[in-house]
Amino acid sequence: MVNVDTTSLEAQLRLAEEAENQVQKLESLASDAPRLRDELAKTKHHNERNLARDSATDKAKSEVKLAADKQRQVAHRLEAVSTLVQSLYSLFKEINEHRQEALKCLAISDQVDYEEDLEKTGKEEADMGRDPQSIEFLVAARHGTSKVAQLIEELDPGFDFLRGCEVSDPMRRDVGNFILSHVLTTPQINMQNSSDQLDQKSEE
């Protein structure tokens, strides 16, 4: 029997076995792909989180430092503002004291006018047979608080503690009114607010 040459078959077998080994390796590697994809995605996500955290933390540190730097200016600014506020408070107080003294003087003047008016009107009305008490009421209605307010208005028309001030800015107006609230009585504040409202309407 003639022997068949196996060299070619052996060579082919070696190639086939090598290919088989490569396929097995690739299959093993391919089976690991889902795990590797998941691990890679988790790692990237973790890195992104760390980057976002570090970036936010660095930004926060920067902002905190800027805030601290600005805050160190507060004491000086507050001292300066307090000095100005105290100065404005004292000025408002002096203005109010002069106005109140003027009102007292005008009240005395009005009282004199009232007595003269009562004598004159009383005589005229009495001659006409009017009741003395009704005459007093009639004359009193022309005098008193409202008359004194009219008199001081005539002396200084349109007086306002903030007259001549640029108060279109709400904060500036609020600061002025806040200081005034520590100087004026409640009725005076109400009158001041009414005056401010009228001024704002006239500007509109």
Kinemage of the C-alpha trace (Angstrom):
@kinemage 1
@onewidth
@group {chain A} dominant
@subgroup {mainchain}
@vectorlist {calphas} color= white
{ca met a 1} P 0.000 0.000 0.000
{ca val a 2} L 1.343 3.437 -0.939
{ca asn a 3} L 1.865 5.924 1.919
{ca val a 4} L 0.143 9.349 1.502
{ca asp a 5} L 2.180 12.473 2.239
{ca thr a 6} L 0.713 14.124 5.382
{ca thr a 7} L 2.865 17.224 5.347
{ca ser a 8} L 0.213 19.337 3.709
{ca leu a 9} L -2.476 18.094 6.070
{ca glu a 10} L -0.323 18.748 9.086
{ca ala a 11} L 0.356 22.292 7.881
{ca gln a 12} L -3.326 22.900 7.327
{ca leu a 13} L -4.109 21.459 10.755
{ca arg a 14} L -1.622 23.773 12.402
{ca leu a 15} L -3.195 26.740 10.656
{ca ala a 16} L -6.646 25.557 11.634
{ca glu a 17} L -5.602 25.029 15.248
{ca glu a 18} L -3.983 28.483 15.343
{ca ala a 19} L -7.157 29.981 13.932
{ca glu a 20} L -9.162 27.988 16.474
{ca asn a 21} L -7.013 29.388 19.283
{ca gln a 22} L -7.419 32.922 17.936
{ca val a 23} L -11.183 32.473 17.711
{ca gln a 24} L -11.308 31.180 21.289
{ca lys a 25} L -9.261 34.160 22.458
{ca leu a 26} L -11.479 36.571 20.521
{ca glu a 27} L -14.619 34.898 21.842
{ca ser a 28} L -13.308 35.216 25.386
{ca leu a 29} L -12.411 38.850 24.777
{ca ala a 30} L -15.742 39.525 23.056
{ca ser a 31} L -17.657 38.022 25.978
{ca asp a 32} L -15.888 40.515 28.235
{ca ala a 33} L -16.970 43.502 26.084
{ca pro a 34} L -20.298 44.218 27.916
{ca arg a 35} L -18.522 44.294 31.285
{ca leu a 36} L -15.761 46.503 29.909
{ca arg a 37} L -18.310 48.886 28.332
{ca asp a 38} L -20.205 49.143 31.627
{ca glu a 39} L -17.005 49.662 33.604
{ca leu a 40} L -15.794 52.304 31.151
{ca ala a 41} L -19.117 54.157 31.312
{ca lys a 42} L -19.055 54.057 35.124
{ca thr a 43} L -15.467 55.273 35.203
{ca lys a 44} L -16.228 58.155 32.829
{ca his a 45} L -19.316 59.080 34.850
{ca his a 46} L -17.280 58.928 38.056
{ca asn a 47} L -14.580 61.135 36.528
{ca glu a 48} L -17.195 63.621 35.286
{ca arg a 49} L -18.707 63.792 38.768
{ca asn a 50} L -15.315 64.357 40.337
{ca leu a 51} L -14.545 67.064 37.788
{ca ala a 52} L -17.893 68.773 38.405
{ca arg a 53} L -17.420 68.499 42.179
{ca asp a 54} L -13.867 69.838 42.066
{ca ser a 55} L -14.860 72.656 39.711
{ca ala a 56} L -17.819 73.647 41.897
{ca thr a 57} L -15.703 73.450 45.058
{ca asp a 58} L -12.965 75.608 43.521
{ca lys a 59} L -15.592 78.135 42.385
{ca ala a 60} L -17.159 78.142 45.854
{ca lys a 61} L -13.762 78.745 47.477
{ca ser a 62} L -13.154 81.648 45.091
{ca glu a 63} L -16.569 83.180 45.789
{ca val a 64} L -16.183 82.744 49.560
{ca lys a 65} L -12.799 84.481 49.422
{ca leu a 66} L -14.260 87.355 47.378
{ca ala a 67} L -17.133 87.669 49.859
{ca ala a 68} L -14.700 87.694 52.794
{ca asp a 69} L -12.585 90.368 51.083
{ca lys a 70} L -15.683 92.517 50.515
{ca gln a 71} L -16.946 91.909 54.052
{ca arg a 72} L -13.775 93.382 55.486
{ca gln a 73} L -14.870 96.702 53.968
{ca val a 74} L -18.177 96.689 55.867
{ca ala a 75} L -16.853 98.093 59.142
{ca his a 76} L -15.338 101.137 57.434
{ca arg a 77} L -18.393 101.720 55.258
{ca leu a 78} L -20.772 101.294 58.192
{ca glu a 79} L -18.778 103.769 60.245
{ca ala a 80} L -18.905 106.303 57.408
{ca val a 81} L -22.632 105.772 56.843
{ca ser a 82} L -23.363 105.972 60.579
{ca thr a 83} L -21.570 109.299 60.763
{ca leu a 84} L -23.627 110.648 57.857
{ca val a 85} L -26.851 109.242 59.304
{ca gln a 86} L -26.149 110.847 62.669
{ca ser a 87} L -25.426 114.153 60.934
{ca leu a 88} L -28.669 113.981 58.936
{ca tyr a 89} L -30.609 112.924 62.034
{ca ser a 90} L -29.287 115.943 63.961
{ca leu a 91} L -30.166 118.233 61.052
{ca phe a 92} L -33.713 116.860 60.804
{ca lys a 93} L -34.074 117.252 64.562
{ca glu a 94} L -32.989 120.899 64.469
{ca ile a 95} L -35.367 121.606 61.573
{ca asn a 96} L -38.225 119.982 63.456
{ca glu a 97} L -37.453 121.881 66.656
{ca his a 98} L -37.546 125.196 64.786
{ca arg a 99} L -40.797 124.227 63.074
{ca gln a 100} L -42.373 123.191 66.374
{ca glu a 101} L -41.288 126.449 67.976
{ca ala a 102} L -42.815 128.332 65.055
{ca leu a 103} L -46.079 126.422 65.543
{ca lys a 104} L -46.148 127.401 69.222
{ca cys a 105} L -45.650 131.045 68.307
{ca leu a 106} L -48.345 130.874 65.636
{ca ala a 107} L -50.684 129.211 68.125
{ca ile a 108} L -50.229 132.208 70.426
{ca ser a 109} L -50.860 134.553 67.518
{ca asp a 110} L -53.954 132.594 66.537
{ca gln a 111} L -55.223 132.669 70.108
{ca val a 112} L -55.001 136.461 70.071
{ca asp a 113} L -56.826 136.518 66.731
{ca tyr a 114} L -59.435 134.149 68.143
{ca glu a 115} L -60.133 136.394 71.112
{ca glu a 116} L -60.429 139.466 68.894
{ca asp a 117} L -62.595 137.566 66.419
{ca leu a 118} L -64.798 136.318 69.236
{ca glu a 119} L -65.272 139.823 70.620
{ca lys a 120} L -66.058 141.300 67.229
{ca thr a 121} L -68.197 138.473 65.905
{ca gly a 122} L -69.809 137.927 69.287
{ca lys a 123} L -70.988 141.509 69.429
{ca glu a 124} L -72.289 141.401 65.858
{ca glu a 125} L -74.053 138.075 66.304
{ca ala a 126} L -75.386 139.021 69.731
{ca asp a 127} L -76.943 142.117 68.223
{ca met a 128} L -78.705 139.747 65.837
{ca gly a 129} L -79.959 137.648 68.734
{ca arg a 130} L -77.746 134.600 68.135
{ca asp a 131} L -76.995 132.054 70.874
{ca pro a 132} L -73.633 132.835 72.588
{ca gln a 133} L -72.569 129.173 72.533
{ca ser a 134} L -73.202 128.820 68.821
{ca ile a 135} L -71.201 132.002 68.287
{ca glu a 136} L -68.227 130.455 70.111
{ca phe a 137} L -68.442 127.334 67.950
{ca leu a 138} L -68.599 129.474 64.826
{ca val a 139} L -65.527 131.480 65.763
{ca ala a 140} L -63.589 128.438 67.047
{ca ala a 141} L -64.050 126.724 63.685
{ca arg a 142} L -62.011 129.511 62.093
{ca his a 143} L -59.090 129.010 64.472
{ca gly a 144} L -57.119 126.293 66.225
{ca thr a 145} L -54.919 123.559 64.759
{ca ser a 146} L -56.102 123.885 61.168
{ca lys a 147} L -55.631 127.660 61.253
{ca val a 148} L -52.131 127.327 62.708
{ca ala a 149} L -51.250 124.785 59.992
{ca gln a 150} L -52.520 127.254 57.387
{ca leu a 151} L -50.442 130.047 58.884
{ca ile a 152} L -47.179 128.085 58.852
{ca glu a 153} L -47.913 126.925 55.300
{ca glu a 154} L -48.269 130.562 54.264
{ca leu a 155} L -44.890 131.349 55.845
{ca asp a 156} L -43.138 128.494 54.005
{ca pro a 157} L -45.345 127.098 51.231
{ca gly a 158} L -44.833 123.452 50.322
{ca phe a 159} L -42.437 122.698 53.161
{ca asp a 160} L -41.102 119.152 53.181
{ca phe a 161} L -38.169 117.679 55.099
{ca leu a 162} L -36.904 116.192 51.833
{ca arg a 163} L -37.621 119.244 49.720
{ca gly a 164} L -34.969 119.755 47.055
{ca cys a 165} L -33.718 116.180 47.455
{ca glu a 166} L -33.602 113.707 44.580
{ca val a 167} L -35.912 111.045 45.993
{ca ser a 168} L -36.984 109.289 42.798
{ca asp a 169} L -34.645 106.486 43.852
{ca pro a 170} L -36.696 104.327 46.281
{ca met a 171} L -33.698 103.430 48.449
{ca arg a 172} L -32.687 107.071 48.882
{ca arg a 173} L -36.265 108.017 49.750
{ca asp a 174} L -36.541 105.098 52.191
{ca val a 175} L -33.304 106.106 53.934
{ca gly a 176} L -34.552 109.666 54.372
{ca asn a 177} L -37.923 108.516 55.679
{ca phe a 178} L -36.279 105.980 57.994
{ca ile a 179} L -34.177 108.669 59.651
{ca leu a 180} L -37.190 110.974 59.817
{ca ser a 181} L -39.160 108.240 61.588
{ca his a 182} L -36.734 108.594 64.505
{ca val a 183} L -37.284 112.354 64.651
{ca leu a 184} L -40.990 112.913 64.019
{ca thr a 185} L -44.078 111.868 65.941
{ca thr a 186} L -46.588 109.515 64.321
{ca pro a 187} L -48.971 112.337 63.249
{ca gln a 188} L -46.030 114.236 61.755
{ca ile a 189} L -44.898 111.119 59.877
{ca asn a 190} L -48.402 110.669 58.464
{ca met a 191} L -48.403 114.281 57.281
{ca gln a 192} L -44.937 113.820 55.752
{ca asn a 193} L -46.041 110.658 53.930
{ca ser a 194} L -49.128 112.426 52.607
{ca ser a 195} L -46.930 115.225 51.322
{ca asp a 196} L -44.584 112.710 49.647
{ca gln a 197} L -47.508 110.996 47.924
{ca leu a 198} L -48.789 114.307 46.593
{ca asp a 199} L -45.315 115.186 45.290
{ca gln a 200} L -45.001 111.816 43.537
{ca lys a 201} L -48.409 112.222 41.883
{ca ser a 202} L -47.527 115.718 40.695
{ca glu a 203} L -44.258 114.381 39.216
{ca glu a 204} L -46.159 111.637 37.378
